[in-house]
Amino acid sequence: MDAVFKALADASRRKLLDELHTNNGQTLSQLCELLDMTRQAVTKHLVLLEEANLVTTVWRGREKLHFLNPVPLHEIYERWISKYERHRLQALSDLKRVSKKTQTNKQ
């Protein structure tokens, strides 16, 4: 998970992930058009994303296509976000129940 957090720490890598989410299966050339950096720099960012398993590649002839792999992001959600979200949703549910009970008592 450390590799995923390291990969997500950079704004350019997050932009690459956003672009792959919007249009999955892009070549290096297509991704380079989206960022104001050299082809080598984009390649280095993609390598880090691949090492973090956030991007997978498939060769189609001579083209290397890059695809978003959402599994590591889902694992982060499951471990770090969802458990906090449950409490928030429970609090909203409790608030709704109390509000309805208060409205019923006023009538």
N, C-alpha and C positions, 0 to 999 in steps of 0.2 A: 504494500500500500504506500510505502514511502516514495516509490518511483512515480506513482500516480499523482501524489501531492506535489512532488517536485515538477512533474510535467505540467500540472495545472497552475503552477506558480507564475508562469510567464504569460503575459498578455498575447503575444504572437502565437503561442501554441494554443491558447484558448480560442483565438480567432480561427486558426486552422480547424479546430474541432467544430466550431460553429459552422464554418463553411462546409465541412463534410456532413454535418447534420442536415444542412439545407440542400446540398447536392452531393450525395454519396458517390464514391467511385471516381474520383478525379485523378488526373495525372499530375506529375510534378509541375509541368508547364502551366496547367490550369491553376494550380494553387499559387504558383509564383506571381501570377497576374493579380492576385488579391492582396498581396503584401508588398510593401515598399522595401524589399531587401533582396539580396543576391540569391541566386539559385542555390549556392552552397549553404547559405544561412538557412534557407527553407529546408534543405535536405537535413541539416543538423537538427532542426526542430522536429522533423518527421522521424528521425532516428530515435530521439528521446521519447516521442509519443509511441513508437513501436515497442521500445524497450519496456514502457509502462503498460503495454498491451491495450492502449487506447486506440491504436490504429493498426489495422491489418492490411496486407497488400496481396494483390492477385495479379499475376502476369497475364496479359491478353496480347499474345503475339509479342511485339517489342515494347508494348506499353505496360508500365507498372501502375496499376490503379490502387488508390488509397481509400480505405473504407473505415468509417467510425465503428469502433467496438464499444458498445455501451455497457458491457458487463462490469468492468471495474468501477464505473460511475454508479451503477446500481448497487454494487457491494458497499461503496462508501455511503450511499443513501441508507441502506439497510443497517449498517453499523453505527453511523454517526448522526443521521438526521431523523430517521423514522421513529426512533425511540423518544426523541424530544417532541416530535409532532404529535404522538399519541396523547401526551399530557395536555397539549394545547387543545386538541380536539375534544378531549374529555372535559376540559374547563369550559369550552363553548357549549357543550351538551348540558353540563350542569347549570350554566347560566341561563340557557333556554328553558330548562325545567323549572328553575326558580322563578323566572319571569312569568311563565304560564301560571304557576301556582299563585303568584302575587296578583295577577290579573283576575284569576278566578275568585280569590278572597275579596277583592274590591267590588265585585259584582254582587 
